[in-house]
């Protein structure tokens, strides 16, 4: 079942749309043909629908006075992945601009490396009201992998909060701000359930959805950490001690196109996966399911690292260029 509000992706900066995102958008179009898909881009060069049915592409600007100040105050390396830390915050400004310019009342924002399974419960989001909703992965780790924006007013409030937090703490990130915003606005934020909540009987959204969303841990565990984080080596079957979800504690089974996680006698359906490694095969449902099953069986042998030649070569080339320029 489709949702009346759009699904929205954001690509800030001048870089081209990555292959995995184009593959993902095609998969969303095929899996959810009645759903309105929207891609927000900053660069005019990225105004391209790639002939994907039901995809709209809108150009947005993020650098108003407040966001110019935020960019200047943030104490993160702006050279890191084309201003990654700024862009991870600026996407919220882009979403607000889109909502304002197009009279959009509510939407679901999806991070570019997140995929939905075919039984995603779109209709259940109507029960969240005019709030923000997103999963939390651990202390100070609010994750906008799946972000429901229930009204433009709550997003406007969040943008003002972002500005104040960056002024107070220039080391702030989207994750720390999302976490703090929820603490300070409990009545206006709802946490989307993760499988860490499998035995939590006090979370209303667990009952609403009767399932869970992957903040990051499941997809990261089975499909690996982005190889760019470790000079071309993709770490698999590794658990982060700061994450509340520890996938190695759970049993995962497929029933048709639905994925379930179980712990003891408790079970939750999993509606989304966060593919941190950007593995292109994971953004097409058929190959995703086959590869998940294969990786689940392999995980019994413990942690391992696979080399990604393309990333190693690019890393070596970049290091060589830096060395030449420094002479």
N, C-alpha and C positions, 0 to 999 in steps of 0.2 A: 504494500500500500504506500502511495506517495504522500508527501507532506505538502501542504499548501504553500509553505514558505520555502525559499530557495536554499540549496546547499552551496556554500561559498568557500572558494579557495583564494589565497592571496599570494602574489609573487611580487615582492618589492625589490627594487634595484634594476640595474641595466643588463643583468645576465639573461641569457636565453632560457626559455622554459625547458627544464630538464626532461630527458626521455622518460624517466619513471613517472613523472606527473602526467605527461601526455598519454602514456599507457593506462594510467589510473583513471583519467577522465574518460577515455574510451570505454573502460570497463564499467564505470559508473553509468554511462549512457546506455550500455547494453543491458546491465543488470536492473537498472531503474529507469526504463524508457519514459515513464510518465512524470519523472521528477525534473524540476527546473534546476539546472546546473549553472553556476556563475563563477567566472575566474576574474579576479581583480588584478590588474597589472599597473605598474608605474611607467614602464617604458612603452613608448608608441610602437617600438619594434616588435613588441609581444602581442599586438592586437591581431590575434589569429585564432580562429575557432578550430583549426586543423580538421575541418569538415566533420566535426563531431556533432551528431544530432543533439538537440536540446541543450547545447552549451552556448552561453552568452559570455562575451569578454568585454569588460569595462575598464577604461583607463581612469586611474585615481591619482590624486596628489596627496602627500602626507606632510610636507614641510611648511606648516604655518608657523606663526611666531613661537607658540608653545613647544612644538616639536623640534624646531631649530634649537631651542634652549636645551631640550632633553638630549638631543644629539651631541651638543657641545659639553654637557655635564657628565654624561655617562663615562665611567672610567673602565671601559672595555676596549680591547684592541679593535679598532674599526677596520683594520686590514684583514682580520680573521674572517674568512669566507664571505668577502664582499659585504661587510658591515652586518654580520649575522645577528649580533646582540641588539643592535638598534632596530633592525628589521623585524625581529621577533616581537618587539613592542609596537613598532609603527604599523603593523598589520591591523591592530585594533583601531587605529585612527583611519586606516583605509576602509575598514568595514563600516565605521560610523559615517564616513563621507558617502559611501555607496547607499546606505540606508536613508540618509538625509536627502540625497539627490534623487532617489527613485521611490521615495515614500514607502519604503519597506518596513513593515511593522515588527517582524521577527525573522530569524534565520538560524541555520546551523552552519558554523564555520568548521572546516575540516583541514587539519594540517596536511601538507603536500605528501607526506610519507605515511599517511593513514589510509587504510582500506576498510570498507564495510562488507560484511557478509550478507548474502541475499535476504536473510530474514530480519534485517535491521528494522527495529520497531518505531518507524517514523511517527505513527499515529499517537504513540504514548507521550510524545513531547508536548502535545496539547495540554497535558495535565500539569505542566510546570509553571504556567502563568508568566507574568512579566519579569522573570528573574534571569540571572546568569546561572548556567549550569555547566559543570566540567568535572572531570575526575581529579583526584589527588593521589600522587604516587608515594609521598613520604613527607616528612616534616620539611616545610618550606618548599614544597614541590607541587604547586598547582600546575596542571598540564592541560593546555588548550588543544589537545589532540582532537577532541570533539567538544566544541563549545556552542552551547545553545544561548542565543541572545533573545530574550523574551520581549524586549522593548528597547527602543532607541534611548529612552531616558536612563535605563540602568547602565547602558554602555557609556553614555555621556558621563555619568557619575564615576564609572571606572576610569575613564580617560583623565578626569581631574585628579583622581587618586594616583594614577601613574605619574603625573607631573609632580605631585607633592612628594611621592616616595623617591623619585630620582633626585629631587633637590635635597632631600634628607640623606639619602644613601646612594651615591653615584655608582655603587657596585650592584645595584638592584638588577634583577632579570625579570623576564615575563613570569617565570615560575615563582619567584619569591613574592612578587607583587600579587599574583593571583591567590597565593596562599594567605597573605596578609589581608587582602581585601575580603576574603571569605570570613576571616576571624573578626574583622571590624564591621561586617555587614551580614550577620548570620541570617537575618530575615529576608535578605535579597539575593542570596546565593544558595544553590542546591548542588550537592556533590553527586555526580553520576557514579553509580556503584562500580567497583572493580571486583575481581575475584577474591581480593583480600576481605571483602564483606560477606563471604559465603556463609559464615555462621553468625553474622550480625543481624539480629532481629529488630534493631532500633533505627534502621535507616529506611525512611519512607520510600525513597526512590528505588530501593531494591524490590520492594513489593510492587511498585508501579510498573517497573520494567520486567521484573522476573528474569533478570539476566544481568550481564556485566559488560563494561567497556574496557578496552585495553589502554591504560594511560601510556605505557611504554613497555612494560616488562615482558609480556608474552611474546610479542613480535620481535623484541630485541633478543630474547633468549633463544628462540628457534631459528631466526633468520640472521642474527648477528648484529654486532655493533658496527656503525659506519666505519669502513676501513680507513677513511681519511683521518680518523682519530688516532690511529696507531700505525702510520706510515705504510699502509697497504695491507695490513693483516686484519681479517674479519674474525673477531672473537665470537665463538658460538658456545651456547650452553653455560653461560656465565651468569651468576646472580649478583646483583648489586645489594650490598648489605643495608644501604639507605632506603631501599624500596620496600614498601609494605607488601607488595606481591612478590612471592618467591615461586616461580613456575615449577621448579623441580619438586615441590611438595604436592603437586596436583596430578591427577590423571586426566588426560584429554582424549575425548572420543568424538568421532563424527557420526551423525545420523543424517544421511542424505546430505543436504547442503548446510546443515547446522552443526556448529562446534559447541561442545559442552566441556566444562571443567568440573571435576568432582574432587571432594575431599571427604573421606569417610562416607557417610550416608547423605551428605549434602551435595547439591549440584546446581550449577548456574550455566545458562547459555551465554556464549561469548558473541557479541554483536560486531565488534571491530578489532582490528589488529594494527599496531603501530610498527611499521617496517623501518626501523632505524637505519638499517644497512642500505636502504634504497634498492634492494634486489628487485630488478624489473619483473622477474617471474612471479613475485609475490603480489603484483598488482593486477593479475589476471586470475579470475577465480579458479579455473580448471588447474592451472599450474600451481596456484597457491595451495590448493587442497592436497594435491599430490606431494608437493614439496614439504608441506607441514607434516604429513604422515611419515614421510621418509626421515625428516629431521627429528620427529618425536621418537622414533625407534633408535636413531643414532645417539640421542641424548643420554641413553642408558650407559654409554661408554665414558661419559664425563666431558669436561670442558676441552675445547680444541680451538685452534686458529687456522683459518684458510687464507692463503695468499691471494690477493686480487691484483693481478699483473698490471692492469690499466692504472690503478691507483698508485702502485709502486713506481711505475714509469713516470707518471705525472709528478709525483713527489720528488723523484730524483732530478727531473728536469727543472722544477721550481727551485730546488736547492742549488743547482748549478747556476741558474740565472742570478740568484741572490749573491752567490760567491763572486761571480764575474762583476756585478755591479758594485760590490764592496771594495774591489781593488782600485 
